[in-house]
Amino acid sequence: MLGKKKEHLGNLKILWAELEWEIAEAKVSDADPDMKYHHVNDLQCKQYLLEQEIDELEHELGMIPLKLMLVGFVIFVIGMTIYMMS
């Protein structure tokens, strides 16, 4: 499961970079300025949504060690409580 999340994160970063190239290409194109503006705006919106998803996944992956430490602490406290009672 962790591997799939890391793979998905990598794919999202690749998509983000591809959108960055599309935005750069659209800005230097010879299209109608109004159409170009709307197209760049749409691409930037997609890029922003991808960035939000990337941040969410990075946060989730970053919290795994803290979750494991919490579980370890709870197990330690339960073990110490049982030890002190016996």
C-alpha positions as CSV (number, residue, x, y, z in Angstrom):
1,M,0.0,0.0,0.0
2,L,2.8,2.4,0.8
3,G,4.5,1.6,-2.5
4,K,1.4,2.4,-4.4
5,K,1.1,5.7,-2.7
6,K,4.7,6.6,-3.5
7,E,4.2,5.5,-7.1
8,H,1.0,7.6,-7.3
9,L,2.9,10.5,-5.9
10,G,5.6,10.1,-8.5
11,N,3.0,10.0,-11.3
12,L,1.3,13.1,-9.9
13,K,4.7,15.0,-9.9
14,I,5.2,13.9,-13.5
15,L,1.8,15.2,-14.5
16,W,2.5,18.5,-12.7
17,A,5.7,18.9,-14.7
18,E,3.9,18.1,-17.9
19,L,1.4,20.8,-17.1
20,E,4.2,23.2,-16.4
21,W,5.5,22.6,-19.9
22,E,2.1,23.0,-21.5
23,I,1.6,26.3,-19.7
24,A,5.0,27.5,-21.0
25,E,4.1,26.4,-24.5
26,A,0.7,28.0,-24.4
27,K,2.2,31.3,-23.2
28,V,4.5,31.6,-26.2
29,S,2.0,30.3,-28.8
30,D,0.6,32.5,-31.5
31,A,-3.0,31.9,-30.6
32,D,-5.6,34.5,-30.0
33,P,-4.7,36.3,-26.7
34,D,-8.1,35.8,-25.1
35,M,-8.1,32.1,-26.0
36,K,-4.5,31.8,-24.8
37,Y,-5.4,33.5,-21.5
38,H,-8.3,31.1,-20.9
39,H,-6.3,28.0,-21.9
40,V,-3.4,29.0,-19.6
41,N,-5.9,29.7,-16.8
42,D,-7.4,26.3,-17.2
43,L,-4.0,24.6,-17.1
44,Q,-3.0,26.5,-14.0
45,C,-6.2,25.5,-12.3
46,K,-5.5,21.8,-13.1
47,Q,-1.9,22.3,-11.9
48,Y,-3.1,23.8,-8.6
49,L,-5.5,20.9,-8.0
50,L,-2.6,18.4,-8.7
51,E,-0.4,20.4,-6.3
52,Q,-3.1,20.1,-3.6
53,E,-3.3,16.3,-4.1
54,I,0.5,16.1,-4.1
55,D,0.7,18.0,-0.8
56,E,-2.0,15.8,0.7
57,L,-0.1,12.6,-0.2
58,E,3.2,14.0,1.0
59,H,1.6,14.9,4.3
60,E,0.1,11.5,4.6
61,L,3.4,9.7,3.9
62,G,5.2,12.0,6.3
63,M,2.8,11.2,9.1
64,I,3.5,7.4,9.0
65,P,6.5,7.5,11.3
66,L,4.6,9.6,13.8
67,K,1.7,7.1,13.7
68,L,4.1,4.3,14.3
69,M,5.7,6.1,17.3
70,L,2.2,6.7,18.7
71,V,1.4,3.0,18.4
72,G,4.7,2.1,20.0
73,F,4.1,4.5,22.9
74,V,0.6,3.2,23.5
75,I,1.9,-0.4,23.6
76,F,4.7,0.7,25.9
77,V,2.3,2.4,28.3
78,I,0.0,-0.6,28.3
79,G,3.0,-2.9,29.0
80,M,4.2,-0.7,31.8
81,T,0.7,-0.6,33.4
82,I,0.4,-4.4,33.3
83,Y,3.9,-4.7,34.7
84,M,3.2,-2.3,37.6
85,M,-0.1,-4.1,38.5
86,S,1.5,-7.5,38.7
